[in-house]
Amino acid sequence: MSNTHFQFKQFTVKHDKCAMKVGTDGVLLGAWIQTRNSQNILDVGTGSGLIALMLAQKSKALIDAIDVDGDACLQATENALASPFSQRINVYHEAFMQYSEHCKKTYDLIASNPPFFIDSLKCPDMKRSTARHSDALTATDLIKNCRHILAPEGRLALILPYEQLGLILEAAIDCKLYTCRRTDVCPHPDATPKRFLIELSPTYQVPTYDNLTIEYEHNQYTEEYKTLTRTFYLKM
């Protein structure tokens, strides 16, 4: 990976203007999400537009991507326009709280790799701090506001640190959302889960639970991770 861009099989993601660069969390979420029957998708906190582009590759849906940072929106727009999916991705520079208040449509799928370092020491770079911390938009606020614009059988897909699992499940119950799928993510076989991927919906279905290990050892990826990301990464 260069300092300015990341090359995937069907698109390129430039990220030199973005506080948060292309990383494993975003790729995991984009690859893990199922886009079945999705016609309208929302990517909250799009950053470089990575997840929006991945979901565009996996579907025929129209995708709205929003971010509070203006430079990130310019970069996401640039990446979308340079992709094969330019006609299906629209980028909006707006805070999600405001967007959800005036949005007139509902979404079949909402995805977010949200800020998550709650109460941790902020870094001096204001943009990076905004992108990584939950002061402006807490996980609970995110779920509540997504609930308002989620279709009755729609799905909300998130990736978060494992220590926030209880908080997210509590917020989901408060918003009358059910867990459809959850995958606990371990960096290597001997580690405890560090992230979890979760899919929530207003419509109940029997939930599924599984685990994903990323590497056997450094840069030696597991077959399950390779299978998950193979349609995106160049060398998987």
C-alpha positions in Angstrom: 0.0 0.0 0.0 1.3 3.4 -0.9 0.9 6.5 1.3 -1.7 8.0 -1.0 -3.9 5.1 -2.4 -4.9 1.5 -2.1 -5.5 -0.6 -5.2 -8.3 -3.1 -5.1 -9.3 -5.4 -7.9 -12.1 -3.2 -9.4 -11.4 0.2 -8.0 -8.7 2.5 -6.4 -9.1 4.3 -3.1 -7.1 7.4 -2.6 -6.9 8.4 1.0 -4.3 11.2 1.3 -6.9 13.8 2.2 -8.7 11.6 4.8 -8.0 11.5 8.5 -8.6 7.7 8.6 -6.8 5.6 6.0 -7.9 2.4 4.3 -7.6 -0.3 7.0 -8.6 -3.8 7.9 -11.8 -2.7 9.8 -13.3 -1.1 6.8 -12.4 -3.9 4.4 -13.8 -6.4 6.9 -17.1 -4.7 7.1 -17.5 -4.1 3.4 -16.6 -7.7 2.6 -18.8 -9.2 5.4 -22.0 -7.3 4.6 -24.6 -9.2 2.6 -26.3 -6.9 0.0 -29.1 -9.2 -0.9 -32.3 -7.4 -2.0 -30.7 -4.0 -1.2 -31.8 -1.2 -3.5 -31.0 1.8 -1.3 -27.8 1.7 0.8 -26.4 4.4 3.2 -22.8 4.5 4.3 -22.5 6.6 7.4 -19.0 8.2 8.0 -17.8 7.2 4.5 -14.3 8.7 4.8 -12.5 7.8 1.6 -15.6 6.0 0.3 -14.1 2.6 0.8 -17.2 0.8 2.1 -19.5 2.5 -0.4 -17.3 1.3 -3.2 -17.2 -2.2 -1.9 -21.0 -2.4 -1.5 -21.4 -0.9 -5.0 -19.2 -3.8 -6.3 -21.4 -6.3 -4.5 -24.8 -5.0 -5.6 -26.8 -3.0 -8.0 -28.0 -0.6 -5.3 -28.1 3.2 -5.2 -25.7 4.2 -2.5 -25.7 7.5 -0.5 -22.4 8.2 1.4 -22.2 10.9 4.1 -19.4 12.4 6.2 -19.0 15.4 8.5 -15.5 16.1 7.1 -15.4 18.2 3.9 -12.1 16.9 2.7 -13.2 13.3 3.2 -16.3 14.0 1.1 -14.1 15.5 -1.7 -11.9 12.4 -1.6 -14.9 10.0 -1.5 -16.4 11.8 -4.5 -13.1 11.6 -6.4 -12.9 7.9 -5.7 -16.5 7.3 -6.7 -16.2 9.2 -10.0 -13.1 7.2 -10.9 -14.8 3.9 -10.2 -17.0 1.7 -12.4 -19.9 2.6 -10.0 -19.9 6.4 -10.4 -23.5 6.5 -11.5 -24.7 4.8 -8.3 -22.8 6.6 -5.5 -23.8 10.0 -4.2 -21.6 11.7 -1.5 -23.0 14.3 0.9 -21.1 16.5 3.3 -23.3 16.5 6.4 -23.4 15.4 10.0 -25.5 12.2 10.3 -27.7 13.6 13.1 -28.9 16.3 10.8 -29.1 14.0 7.8 -31.3 11.5 9.6 -33.7 14.3 10.8 -34.5 15.6 7.3 -34.1 12.3 5.3 -37.3 11.5 3.5 -36.5 7.9 2.5 -35.7 4.7 4.1 -32.8 2.4 3.5 -32.7 -1.4 3.0 -29.1 -1.4 4.3 -27.1 1.1 6.5 -23.4 0.5 7.0 -21.0 2.2 9.3 -17.4 1.8 10.5 -18.0 4.4 13.2 -15.7 6.4 15.6 -15.2 4.2 18.6 -12.4 5.3 21.0 -14.8 6.3 23.8 -13.1 8.4 26.6 -9.6 7.7 25.2 -6.9 10.3 24.9 -7.5 12.4 21.8 -4.8 12.8 19.2 -3.6 16.4 18.3 -4.9 16.1 14.7 -8.4 17.4 15.0 -9.7 15.6 11.8 -8.3 12.3 13.0 -9.7 12.9 16.4 -13.1 13.6 15.0 -12.9 10.5 12.8 -11.8 8.2 15.7 -13.7 9.5 18.7 -17.4 9.1 19.6 -17.9 12.5 21.2 -19.8 13.9 18.3 -21.8 10.8 17.5 -22.0 8.0 20.1 -22.7 4.4 19.1 -26.1 4.8 20.8 -26.9 7.9 18.9 -25.9 6.2 15.7 -28.2 3.3 16.3 -31.1 5.5 17.3 -30.8 7.7 14.3 -30.4 4.8 11.9 -33.5 3.3 13.3 -35.6 6.2 12.0 -34.5 5.8 8.4 -34.2 2.0 8.3 -36.8 0.1 6.2 -39.0 -2.4 8.2 -37.0 -5.3 7.0 -33.8 -3.3 6.6 -30.4 -4.1 8.2 -27.9 -2.0 10.0 -24.3 -3.4 9.8 -21.5 -2.2 12.1 -17.9 -3.0 13.1 -16.8 -2.0 16.6 -14.3 -3.0 19.3 -15.4 -6.1 21.2 -15.5 -4.3 24.5 -18.4 -2.2 23.2 -20.6 -5.3 22.5 -22.7 -4.9 25.7 -23.3 -1.2 24.9 -24.4 -1.9 21.4 -26.7 -4.8 22.4 -28.4 -2.6 25.0 -28.9 0.2 22.5 -30.3 -2.2 20.0 -32.9 -3.4 22.6 -33.8 0.2 23.4 -34.5 0.8 19.6 -36.3 -2.5 19.1 -33.7 -3.9 16.8 -32.8 -7.6 16.7 -29.5 -9.2 16.1 -29.5 -11.1 12.7 -25.8 -11.9 12.5 -22.7 -11.5 14.6 -19.1 -12.4 13.9 -16.4 -12.0 16.5 -13.1 -11.2 15.0 -9.7 -12.4 16.4 -6.4 -11.1 15.1 -4.7 -14.5 15.5 -5.7 -18.0 16.8 -4.5 -17.4 20.4 -6.1 -14.0 20.8 -9.4 -13.0 22.3 -11.8 -11.1 20.0 -10.8 -7.5 19.3 -13.7 -6.5 17.0 -17.2 -7.7 16.3 -19.3 -7.4 13.2 -23.0 -7.1 13.8 -26.1 -6.9 11.7 -29.3 -5.5 13.3 -32.9 -5.3 12.0 -36.4 -4.2 13.1 -37.6 -7.6 11.8 -36.7 -10.7 13.9 -35.0 -13.7 12.4 -33.1 -16.5 14.0 -29.7 -15.0 14.6 -26.4 -16.6 13.5 -23.1 -16.4 15.4 -19.6 -17.2 14.3 -15.9 -16.3 14.6 -13.3 -15.1 12.2 -9.5 -15.2 12.7 -7.5 -12.9 10.4 -4.0 -14.3 10.6 -2.2 -17.5 11.6 0.9 -15.2 12.1 2.0 -11.9 10.8 1.1 -11.5 7.1 0.0 -15.2 7.0 -3.8 -14.9 6.5 -6.3 -17.6 7.3 -8.3 -19.3 4.6 -11.5 -17.9 6.0 -10.2 -14.3 5.8 -8.8 -14.9 2.3 -12.2 -16.3 1.2 -14.0 -13.3 2.7 -11.9 -10.7 1.0 -10.8 -12.4 -2.2 -13.1 -10.5 -4.5 -11.5 -7.2 -3.4 -7.9 -7.6 -2.5 -5.5 -7.9 -5.4 -3.3 -10.6 -3.9 -5.8 -12.8 -2.1 
